[in-house]
Amino acid sequence: MLQALHNDAVGKLIIRLSVGVLILLHGVAKLLNPGSLSWIGDQVANQGLPVFLAYGVLIGEVVAPIMAIAGWQTRIAGLLMAGNMVVAIFLAHSGELFTLGRSGGWALELQGMFLFGALALVFLGSGRLAVRPD
């Protein structure tokens, strides 16, 4: 019975699906609300960077999560999602980096879970239950 609980492939699948689906929902919301891309473009421009870089969020929140969900190039997908989260934290949440929320947890716990979950995918890979296991 306990041996059945030692299944790395299922654990990797759970991480791929949870991180991928949850980040993908943010990407779909941005696709459905183009004004959010304008806001991101403004944030990018405020940092002195070209506005077109704002469309990189679609790679980090749509393309990469789909790759992770499928288990295709999962390590690259994890790297893209992690990079996306670092940029999101820098552009939109840097003022909250060292603060706690109302419930006592880190104010950036959602962003942190996405970032560290994506980094776990970089190091773990897809597992056997994937389109292209690595």
DSSP file with accessible surface (Angstrom, degrees, kcal/mol):
  #  RESIDUE AA STRUCTURE BP1 BP2  ACC     N-H-->O    O-->H-N    N-H-->O    O-->H-N    TCO  KAPPA ALPHA  PHI   PSI    X-CA   Y-CA   Z-CA
    1    1 A M    >>        0   0  191      0, 0.0     3,-0.6     0, 0.0     4,-0.5   0.000 360.0 360.0 360.0 -50.3    0.0    0.0    0.0
    2    2 A L  G >4  +     0   0  126      1,-0.2     3,-1.1     2,-0.2     4,-0.3   0.826 360.0  64.5 -66.4 -28.5    2.7    2.5    1.0
    3    3 A Q  G >4 S+     0   0  152      1,-0.3     3,-1.5     2,-0.2    -1,-0.2   0.856  94.0  60.8 -62.3 -33.8    4.7    1.6   -2.1
    4    4 A A  G <4 S+     0   0   75     -3,-0.6    -1,-0.3     1,-0.3    -2,-0.2   0.754  96.6  60.8 -65.3 -22.3    1.9    2.9   -4.3
    5    5 A L  G << S+     0   0  130     -3,-1.1     2,-1.2    -4,-0.5    -1,-0.3   0.588  86.4  80.4 -81.2  -9.1    2.4    6.3   -2.7
    6    6 A H    <   +     0   0  138     -3,-1.5     2,-0.4    -4,-0.3    -1,-0.2  -0.694  58.1 133.9 -97.0  79.7    6.0    6.4   -4.0
    7    7 A N     >  -     0   0   64     -2,-1.2     4,-2.0     1,-0.1     3,-0.2  -0.812  31.0-178.2-135.2  94.5    5.3    7.5   -7.6
    8    8 A D  H  > S+     0   0  125     -2,-0.4     4,-2.7     1,-0.2     5,-0.2   0.855  83.9  58.6 -59.7 -37.7    7.5   10.3   -8.9
    9    9 A A  H  > S+     0   0    2      1,-0.2     4,-2.1     2,-0.2    -1,-0.2   0.911 107.7  45.3 -62.7 -41.0    5.6   10.4  -12.3
   10   10 A V  H  > S+     0   0   57     -3,-0.2     4,-2.6     2,-0.2    -1,-0.2   0.914 112.4  52.0 -69.2 -40.5    2.3   11.1  -10.6
   11   11 A G  H  X S+     0   0   33     -4,-2.0     4,-2.1     1,-0.2    -2,-0.2   0.927 111.0  47.0 -60.8 -43.4    3.9   13.8   -8.4
   12   12 A K  H  X S+     0   0   47     -4,-2.7     4,-2.9     1,-0.2    -1,-0.2   0.892 110.7  53.0 -66.0 -38.0    5.5   15.5  -11.4
   13   13 A L  H  X S+     0   0   44     -4,-2.1     4,-2.9    -5,-0.2     5,-0.3   0.927 107.9  51.0 -61.9 -43.5    2.1   15.3  -13.2
   14   14 A I  H  X S+     0   0  104     -4,-2.6     4,-2.7     2,-0.2     5,-0.3   0.927 112.4  45.8 -61.5 -43.8    0.4   17.0  -10.3
   15   15 A I  H  X S+     0   0   50     -4,-2.1     4,-2.5     2,-0.2     5,-0.5   0.944 113.6  49.4 -64.7 -45.9    2.9   19.8  -10.2
   16   16 A R  H  X S+     0   0    5     -4,-2.9     4,-2.1     1,-0.2     5,-0.3   0.933 115.9  42.6 -58.3 -46.8    2.8   20.3  -14.0
   17   17 A L  H  X S+     0   0   70     -4,-2.9     4,-2.6    -5,-0.2     5,-0.4   0.919 116.4  46.0 -69.2 -43.2   -1.0   20.4  -14.0
   18   18 A S  H  X S+     0   0   52     -4,-2.7     4,-2.1    -5,-0.3     5,-0.2   0.963 119.7  38.2 -68.0 -49.3   -1.5   22.6  -11.0
   19   19 A V  H  X S+     0   0   12     -4,-2.5     4,-2.3    -5,-0.3     5,-0.3   0.949 120.4  47.7 -65.2 -45.7    1.2   25.2  -11.9
   20   20 A G  H  X S+     0   0    0     -4,-2.1     4,-2.5    -5,-0.5    -2,-0.2   0.944 115.3  42.2 -62.4 -49.7    0.3   25.0  -15.6
   21   21 A V  H  X S+     0   0   64     -4,-2.6     4,-2.1    -5,-0.3    -1,-0.2   0.932 115.2  49.7 -65.8 -43.6   -3.5   25.3  -15.3
   22   22 A L  H  X S+     0   0   86     -4,-2.1     4,-0.9    -5,-0.4    -1,-0.2   0.897 115.8  41.8 -67.2 -37.8   -3.4   28.0  -12.6
   23   23 A I  H >X S+     0   0    2     -4,-2.3     4,-1.8    -5,-0.2     3,-0.6   0.901 110.4  58.4 -73.6 -38.0   -1.0   30.2  -14.5
   24   24 A L  H 3X S+     0   0   37     -4,-2.5     4,-2.9    -5,-0.3     5,-0.2   0.884  98.8  59.3 -58.2 -37.6   -2.9   29.6  -17.8
   25   25 A L  H 3X S+     0   0  105     -4,-2.1     4,-2.1     1,-0.2    -1,-0.2   0.890 104.7  50.0 -59.6 -37.1   -6.0   31.0  -16.2
   26   26 A H  H <X S+     0   0   75     -4,-0.9     4,-1.7    -3,-0.6    -1,-0.2   0.897 111.2  49.2 -66.6 -39.6   -4.2   34.3  -15.7
   27   27 A G  H  X S+     0   0    0     -4,-1.8     4,-2.1    34,-0.7    -2,-0.2   0.916 109.7  50.3 -66.0 -42.4   -3.1   34.2  -19.3
   28   28 A V  H  X S+     0   0   58     -4,-2.9     4,-2.3    33,-0.3     5,-0.2   0.911 107.7  54.6 -62.8 -40.5   -6.6   33.5  -20.6
   29   29 A A  H  X S+     0   0   54     -4,-2.1     4,-1.1    -5,-0.2    -1,-0.2   0.896 108.1  49.7 -60.1 -38.3   -7.9   36.4  -18.5
   30   30 A K  H  < S+     0   0   36     -4,-1.7     7,-0.3     1,-0.2    -1,-0.2   0.880 109.5  51.0 -69.0 -37.0   -5.4   38.7  -20.1
   31   31 A L  H  < S+     0   0   89     -4,-2.1    -2,-0.2     1,-0.2    -1,-0.2   0.882 112.5  46.5 -64.9 -37.1   -6.4   37.5  -23.6
   32   32 A L  H  < S+     0   0  141     -4,-2.3    -1,-0.2     1,-0.3    -2,-0.2   0.662 117.6  44.6 -79.3 -17.0  -10.1   38.2  -22.7
   33   33 A N    >X  -     0   0   94     -4,-1.1     3,-2.2    -5,-0.2     4,-0.6  -0.741  64.9-179.4-128.4  83.0   -9.3   41.6  -21.3
   34   34 A P  H >> S+     0   0   84      0, 0.0     4,-1.4     0, 0.0     3,-0.6   0.742  76.1  74.3 -58.2 -19.9   -6.8   43.4  -23.6
   35   35 A G  H 3> S+     0   0   41      1,-0.2     4,-2.2     2,-0.2     5,-0.1   0.829  88.0  61.0 -61.4 -29.6   -6.8   46.4  -21.3
   36   36 A S  H <> S+     0   0   27     -3,-2.2     4,-2.3     1,-0.2    -1,-0.2   0.882 101.2  52.3 -66.9 -33.7   -4.6   44.3  -18.9
   37   37 A L  H <X S+     0   0   20     -3,-0.6     4,-2.6    -4,-0.6    -1,-0.2   0.874 107.1  53.0 -68.5 -34.1   -2.0   44.1  -21.6
   38   38 A S  H  X S+     0   0   76     -4,-1.4     4,-2.3     2,-0.2    -2,-0.2   0.914 108.5  49.8 -64.1 -42.7   -2.1   47.9  -22.0
   39   39 A W  H  X S+     0   0  125     -4,-2.2     4,-2.1     2,-0.2    -2,-0.2   0.926 111.4  48.2 -61.6 -44.3   -1.5   48.2  -18.2
   40   40 A I  H  X S+     0   0   22     -4,-2.3     4,-2.6     1,-0.2    -2,-0.2   0.919 109.6  53.8 -62.6 -40.8    1.4   45.8  -18.4
   41   41 A G  H  X S+     0   0    2     -4,-2.6     4,-2.7     1,-0.2    -1,-0.2   0.898 107.4  50.8 -59.4 -40.0    2.8   47.8  -21.4
   42   42 A D  H  X S+     0   0   96     -4,-2.3     4,-2.3     2,-0.2    -1,-0.2   0.906 110.0  49.6 -63.9 -41.3    2.6   51.0  -19.3
   43   43 A Q  H  X S+     0   0   40     -4,-2.1     4,-0.7     2,-0.2    -2,-0.2   0.907 112.1  47.9 -64.2 -41.1    4.5   49.3  -16.5
   44   44 A V  H ><>S+     0   0    8     -4,-2.6     5,-1.9     1,-0.2     3,-1.0   0.930 111.8  49.8 -64.2 -45.2    7.2   48.1  -19.0
   45   45 A A  H ><5S+     0   0   42     -4,-2.7     3,-2.2     1,-0.3    -2,-0.2   0.875 103.2  60.5 -62.8 -36.7    7.4   51.6  -20.5
   46   46 A N  H 3<5S+     0   0  119     -4,-2.3    -1,-0.3     1,-0.3    -2,-0.2   0.732 102.2  53.8 -63.3 -21.8    7.8   53.1  -17.0
   47   47 A Q  T <<5S-     0   0   93     -3,-1.0    -1,-0.3    -4,-0.7    -2,-0.2   0.329 123.3-107.3 -91.6   4.6   10.9   51.0  -16.6
   48   48 A G  T < 5S+     0   0   69     -3,-2.2    -3,-0.2     1,-0.3    -2,-0.1   0.673  78.8 129.0  80.0  18.1   12.3   52.5  -19.9
   49   49 A L      < -     0   0   86     -5,-1.9    -1,-0.3     1,-0.1    -2,-0.1  -0.684  69.5 -86.1-103.9 158.1   11.8   49.3  -21.8
   50   50 A P    >   -     0   0   64      0, 0.0     3,-1.6     0, 0.0     4,-0.2  -0.391  33.3-131.2 -63.8 137.9   10.0   48.8  -25.2
   51   51 A V  G >  S+     0   0   78      1,-0.3     3,-2.6     2,-0.2     4,-0.3   0.825 100.4  71.6 -61.5 -32.9    6.3   48.4  -24.8
   52   52 A F  G >  S+     0   0  140      1,-0.3     3,-1.7     2,-0.2    -1,-0.3   0.757  81.1  75.1 -60.5 -19.7    6.2   45.3  -27.1
   53   53 A L  G X  S+     0   0   79     -3,-1.6     3,-1.9     1,-0.3    -1,-0.3   0.748  77.9  76.0 -63.0 -19.9    7.9   43.4  -24.3
   54   54 A A  G X  S+     0   0    4     -3,-2.6     3,-1.7     1,-0.3    -1,-0.3   0.818  82.9  65.6 -60.6 -28.6    4.5   43.4  -22.5
   55   55 A Y  G X> S+     0   0  138     -3,-1.7     3,-1.3    -4,-0.3     4,-0.6   0.658  79.9  81.0 -71.1 -11.8    3.4   40.7  -25.0
   56   56 A G  H X> S+     0   0   35     -3,-1.9     4,-2.1     1,-0.3     3,-0.7   0.773  76.7  72.4 -60.9 -24.5    6.0   38.4  -23.4
   57   57 A V  H <> S+     0   0   14     -3,-1.7     4,-2.2    -4,-0.3    -1,-0.3   0.845  90.2  58.8 -60.6 -29.8    3.4   37.8  -20.7
   58   58 A L  H <>>S+     0   0   38     -3,-1.3     5,-1.9    -4,-0.3     4,-1.3   0.846 105.2  48.8 -70.4 -30.0    1.5   35.7  -23.2
   59   59 A I  I <<>S+     0   0   85     -3,-0.7     5,-3.0    -4,-0.6    -2,-0.2   0.939 117.1  41.6 -69.5 -46.3    4.5   33.4  -23.6
   60   60 A G  I  <5S+     0   0    3     -4,-2.1    -2,-0.2     1,-0.2    -1,-0.2   0.725 126.5  32.3 -74.2 -22.6    4.8   33.1  -19.9
   61   61 A E  I  <5S+     0   0   14     -4,-2.2   -34,-0.7    -5,-0.2   -33,-0.3   0.455 133.5  18.9-117.8  -2.7    1.1   32.7  -19.1
   62   62 A V  I  X5S+     0   0   25     -4,-1.3     4,-1.8    -5,-0.2    -3,-0.2   0.561 126.1  36.9-126.4 -60.3   -0.3   31.0  -22.2
   63   63 A V  I  ><S+     0   0   74     -5,-1.9     4,-2.3     1,-0.2    -3,-0.2   0.959 119.0  45.9 -65.4 -53.8    2.3   29.2  -24.2
   64   64 A A  H  ><S+     0   0    0     -5,-3.0     4,-2.6     1,-0.2     5,-0.2   0.910 111.9  51.0 -60.8 -43.7    4.6   27.9  -21.4
   65   65 A P  H  > S+     0   0    0      0, 0.0     4,-2.9     0, 0.0    -1,-0.2   0.909 109.6  50.8 -61.9 -38.3    1.7   26.6  -19.2
   66   66 A I  H  X S+     0   0   91     -4,-1.8     4,-2.3     2,-0.2    -2,-0.2   0.919 110.3  50.4 -63.2 -40.9    0.3   24.7  -22.2
   67   67 A M  H  X>S+     0   0   24     -4,-2.3     5,-2.5     1,-0.2     4,-1.6   0.926 112.7  46.3 -59.5 -44.7    3.7   23.2  -22.7
   68   68 A A  H  <5S+     0   0    0     -4,-2.6    -2,-0.2     2,-0.2    -1,-0.2   0.916 110.4  52.1 -66.5 -43.6    3.9   22.2  -19.1
   69   69 A I  H  <5S+     0   0   46     -4,-2.9    -1,-0.2     1,-0.2    -2,-0.2   0.927 114.8  42.7 -58.6 -45.0    0.4   20.7  -19.0
   70   70 A A  H  <5S-     0   0   39     -4,-2.3    61,-2.5    -5,-0.2    -1,-0.2   0.765 110.0-123.8 -72.5 -25.5    1.2   18.6  -22.0
   71   71 A G  T  <5 +     0   0    0     -4,-1.6    61,-1.8     1,-0.3     2,-0.5   0.835  62.7 140.4  81.1  35.4    4.6   17.7  -20.7
   72   72 A W  S   <S-     0   0  125     -5,-2.5    -1,-0.3     1,-0.2     5,-0.2  -0.961  80.5 -15.6-113.5 119.4    6.4   18.9  -23.8
   73   73 A Q  S  > S+     0   0   50     -2,-0.5     4,-2.6    59,-0.3    -1,-0.2   0.920  82.5 171.4  54.0  47.7    9.7   20.7  -23.1
   74   74 A T  H  >  +     0   0    0     58,-0.3     4,-2.9     1,-0.2     5,-0.2   0.851  68.4  54.8 -61.8 -37.9    8.7   21.0  -19.5
   75   75 A R  H  > S+     0   0  102      2,-0.2     4,-2.1     1,-0.2    -1,-0.2   0.923 111.5  45.0 -64.2 -41.5   12.0   22.3  -18.2
   76   76 A I  H  > S+     0   0   85      2,-0.2     4,-2.7     1,-0.2    -2,-0.2   0.922 112.4  52.3 -66.2 -41.8   11.9   25.2  -20.8
   77   77 A A  H  X S+     0   0    0     -4,-2.6     4,-2.6     1,-0.2     5,-0.2   0.928 109.2  49.8 -59.8 -43.3    8.2   25.8  -19.9
   78   78 A G  H  X S+     0   0    0     -4,-2.9     4,-2.8     1,-0.2    -1,-0.2   0.910 110.2  50.3 -61.8 -40.9    9.1   26.1  -16.2
   79   79 A L  H  X S+     0   0  109     -4,-2.1     4,-2.7     2,-0.2    -2,-0.2   0.916 111.1  48.7 -64.2 -42.1   12.0   28.5  -17.0
   80   80 A L  H  X S+     0   0   66     -4,-2.7     4,-2.3     2,-0.2    -2,-0.2   0.917 113.7  46.1 -64.5 -42.2    9.6   30.7  -19.0
   81   81 A M  H  X S+     0   0    0     -4,-2.6     4,-2.2     2,-0.2    -2,-0.2   0.908 113.0  49.7 -68.0 -39.8    7.0   30.7  -16.3
   82   82 A A  H  X S+     0   0    5     -4,-2.8     4,-2.3    -5,-0.2    -2,-0.2   0.928 111.4  49.0 -63.9 -44.0    9.6   31.4  -13.6
   83   83 A G  H  X S+     0   0   36     -4,-2.7     4,-2.3     1,-0.2    -2,-0.2   0.908 109.1  53.4 -60.6 -41.4   11.0   34.3  -15.7
   84   84 A N  H  X S+     0   0   20     -4,-2.3     4,-2.6     1,-0.2    -1,-0.2   0.911 109.3  48.7 -59.1 -41.7    7.5   35.6  -16.2
   85   85 A M  H  X S+     0   0   10     -4,-2.2     4,-2.8     2,-0.2     5,-0.2   0.884 108.0  53.3 -70.0 -36.5    6.9   35.6  -12.4
   86   86 A V  H  X S+     0   0   82     -4,-2.3     4,-2.5     2,-0.2    -1,-0.2   0.941 112.4  45.3 -61.9 -44.4   10.2   37.4  -11.7
   87   87 A V  H  X S+     0   0   77     -4,-2.3     4,-3.2     2,-0.2     5,-0.3   0.922 112.6  51.2 -64.6 -42.3    9.2   40.1  -14.1
   88   88 A A  H  X>S+     0   0   26     -4,-2.6     4,-2.7     2,-0.2     5,-0.7   0.918 111.1  47.7 -62.1 -42.5    5.6   40.3  -12.6
   89   89 A I  H  X5S+     0   0   19     -4,-2.8     4,-1.5     3,-0.2     5,-0.5   0.934 115.3  45.9 -63.5 -43.1    7.0   40.6   -9.1
   90   90 A F  H  <5S+     0   0  113     -4,-2.5     4,-0.4    -5,-0.2    -2,-0.2   0.934 120.5  37.3 -65.6 -45.9    9.4   43.3  -10.3
   91   91 A L  H  <5S+     0   0   23     -4,-3.2    -2,-0.2    -5,-0.2    -1,-0.2   0.872 134.6  14.5 -77.1 -38.3    6.9   45.3  -12.3
   92   92 A A  H  <5S+     0   0   40     -4,-2.7    -3,-0.2    -5,-0.3    -2,-0.2   0.623 131.1  31.5-116.7 -15.8    3.8   45.0  -10.2
   93   93 A H  S ><<S+     0   0   44     -4,-1.5     3,-2.0    -5,-0.7     4,-0.4   0.293  70.9 113.0-132.3  11.5    4.6   43.7   -6.7
   94   94 A S  G >  S+     0   0   71     -5,-0.5     3,-1.2    -4,-0.4     4,-0.3   0.835  78.8  59.9 -61.0 -28.4    8.1   44.9   -5.7
   95   95 A G  G 3  S+     0   0   69      1,-0.2    -1,-0.3     2,-0.1     3,-0.2   0.680 106.4  47.9 -70.8 -15.5    6.6   47.1   -3.0
   96   96 A E  G X  S+     0   0   73     -3,-2.0     3,-1.9    -7,-0.2    11,-0.3   0.384  78.6 106.5-103.1   3.1    5.1   44.0   -1.3
   97   97 A L  T <  S+     0   0   60     -3,-1.2    11,-0.2    -4,-0.4    -1,-0.1   0.835  90.4  29.9 -55.8 -38.3    8.3   41.9   -1.4
   98   98 A F  T 3  S+     0   0  190     -4,-0.3     2,-0.3    -3,-0.2    -1,-0.3  -0.083 104.2  98.4-114.8  33.5    9.0   42.2    2.3
   99   99 A T    <   -     0   0   60     -3,-1.9     8,-2.4     0, 0.0     9,-0.4  -0.835  61.5-132.1-121.2 160.6    5.4   42.5    3.6
  100  100 A L  B     -A  106   0A 125     -2,-0.3     6,-0.3     6,-0.3     5,-0.1  -0.810  23.0-124.1-106.6 150.4    2.8   40.2    5.1
  101  101 A G    >   -     0   0   31      4,-3.9     3,-1.6    -2,-0.3     6,-0.1  -0.199  38.0 -88.9 -82.1-179.4   -0.8   40.0    4.1
  102  102 A R  T 3  S+     0   0  264      1,-0.3    -1,-0.1     2,-0.1     5,-0.0   0.805 127.1  52.9 -63.0 -29.7   -3.8   40.5    6.4
  103  103 A S  T 3  S-     0   0  108      2,-0.1    -1,-0.3     3,-0.1     3,-0.1   0.439 121.8-104.4 -88.7   2.1   -3.9   36.8    7.2
  104  104 A G  S <  S+     0   0   49     -3,-1.6    -2,-0.1     1,-0.4     3,-0.1   0.281  83.8 117.1  97.5 -11.4   -0.2   36.8    8.3
  105  105 A G  S    S-     0   0   21      1,-0.2    -4,-3.9    -5,-0.1    -1,-0.4  -0.349  80.9 -71.8 -82.3 169.8    1.2   35.1    5.2
  106  106 A W  B >   -A  100   0A  86     -6,-0.3     3,-1.8     1,-0.2    -6,-0.3  -0.363  40.6-129.8 -59.8 134.9    3.6   36.6    2.8
  107  107 A A  T 3  S+     0   0   28     -8,-2.4     3,-0.3   -11,-0.3    -1,-0.2   0.783 108.5  46.0 -60.4 -24.0    1.8   39.2    0.7
  108  108 A L  T 3> S+     0   0    0     -9,-0.4     4,-3.2   -12,-0.3    -1,-0.3  -0.052  71.7 125.4-108.6  32.6    3.3   37.5   -2.4
  109  109 A E  H <> S+     0   0  105     -3,-1.8     4,-2.7     2,-0.2     5,-0.2   0.892  74.9  49.6 -64.6 -35.3    2.5   34.0   -1.5
  110  110 A L  H  > S+     0   0   84     -3,-0.3     4,-2.3     2,-0.2    -1,-0.2   0.965 115.1  43.1 -64.5 -49.7    0.5   33.3   -4.8
  111  111 A Q  H  > S+     0   0   28      1,-0.2     4,-2.7     2,-0.2    -2,-0.2   0.888 114.3  52.5 -63.1 -38.1    3.3   34.7   -6.9
  112  112 A G  H  X S+     0   0    3     -4,-3.2     4,-3.1     2,-0.2     5,-0.3   0.913 108.4  49.2 -63.8 -43.4    5.9   32.9   -4.8
  113  113 A M  H  X S+     0   0  136     -4,-2.7     4,-2.4    -5,-0.2     5,-0.2   0.911 113.2  47.5 -63.9 -40.4    4.1   29.6   -5.2
  114  114 A F  H  X S+     0   0   16     -4,-2.3     4,-2.3    -5,-0.2    -2,-0.2   0.939 114.8  46.6 -63.8 -45.9    3.9   30.1   -9.0
  115  115 A L  H  X S+     0   0   22     -4,-2.7     4,-2.2     2,-0.2    -2,-0.2   0.960 118.4  39.2 -61.7 -51.2    7.6   31.1   -9.1
  116  116 A F  H  X S+     0   0  122     -4,-3.1     4,-2.0     2,-0.2    -1,-0.2   0.840 114.4  53.9 -75.1 -29.5    8.9   28.2   -7.0
  117  117 A G  H  X S+     0   0   16     -4,-2.4     4,-1.7    -5,-0.3    -1,-0.2   0.917 110.3  47.9 -65.5 -41.8    6.5   25.7   -8.6
  118  118 A A  H  X S+     0   0    0     -4,-2.3     4,-1.6    -5,-0.2    -2,-0.2   0.907 110.3  51.9 -65.3 -39.7    7.8   26.7  -12.0
  119  119 A L  H  X S+     0   0   57     -4,-2.2     4,-1.8     1,-0.2    -1,-0.2   0.887 104.5  56.9 -64.2 -35.9   11.4   26.4  -10.7
  120  120 A A  H  X S+     0   0   31     -4,-2.0     4,-2.9     1,-0.2     5,-0.3   0.916 104.8  52.4 -60.4 -39.2   10.5   22.9   -9.5
  121  121 A L  H  X S+     0   0    1     -4,-1.7     4,-2.4     1,-0.2    -1,-0.2   0.870 104.0  57.1 -64.3 -35.8    9.5   22.0  -13.0
  122  122 A V  H  < S+     0   0   28     -4,-1.6    -1,-0.2     1,-0.2    -2,-0.2   0.930 116.9  34.1 -58.8 -43.6   12.8   23.2  -14.3
  123  123 A F  H  < S+     0   0  159     -4,-1.8    -2,-0.2     1,-0.1    -1,-0.2   0.805 124.8  40.9 -85.8 -29.3   14.7   20.8  -12.0
  124  124 A L  H  < S-     0   0   66     -4,-2.9     3,-0.2    -5,-0.2    -3,-0.2   0.783  89.7-157.2 -89.1 -31.9   12.2   17.9  -12.1
  125  125 A G     <  -     0   0    0     -4,-2.4    -1,-0.1    -5,-0.3  -109,-0.1  -0.271  42.7 -55.3  77.4-168.0   11.2   17.8  -15.7
  126  126 A S        -     0   0    0      6,-0.2     3,-0.2     1,-0.2    -1,-0.2   0.801  66.5-142.1 -82.3 -32.4    8.0   16.3  -17.0
  127  127 A G        -     0   0    6      7,-0.7     7,-0.4    -3,-0.2    -1,-0.2  -0.279  42.9 -61.1  85.2 177.4    8.1   12.7  -15.7
  128  128 A R  S    S+     0   0  173      1,-0.2     2,-1.8     5,-0.1    -1,-0.2   0.771 121.2  75.0 -70.8 -27.7    6.9    9.7  -17.5
  129  129 A L  S    S+     0   0   82     -3,-0.2     2,-0.3  -120,-0.2    -1,-0.2  -0.463  82.0  98.9 -87.8  68.5    3.3   10.8  -17.9
  130  130 A A  S    S-     0   0   24     -2,-1.8   -59,-0.2     1,-0.1   -60,-0.1  -0.961  84.4-111.6-148.8 161.1    4.0   13.4  -20.6
  131  131 A V  S    S+     0   0  108    -61,-2.5   -59,-0.2    -2,-0.3   -60,-0.2   0.921 119.5  15.0 -60.3 -43.1    3.8   13.9  -24.3
  132  132 A R  S    S-     0   0  127    -61,-1.8   -59,-0.3   -62,-0.2   -58,-0.3  -0.787  88.6-149.9-134.5  87.5    7.6   14.0  -24.3
  133  133 A P              0   0   74      0, 0.0    -5,-0.1     0, 0.0    -8,-0.1  -0.263 360.0 360.0 -58.7 142.1    9.0   12.6  -21.1
  134  134 A D              0   0   77     -7,-0.4    -7,-0.7   -10,-0.1    -2,-0.0  -0.853 360.0 360.0-131.8 360.0   12.3   14.0  -19.9
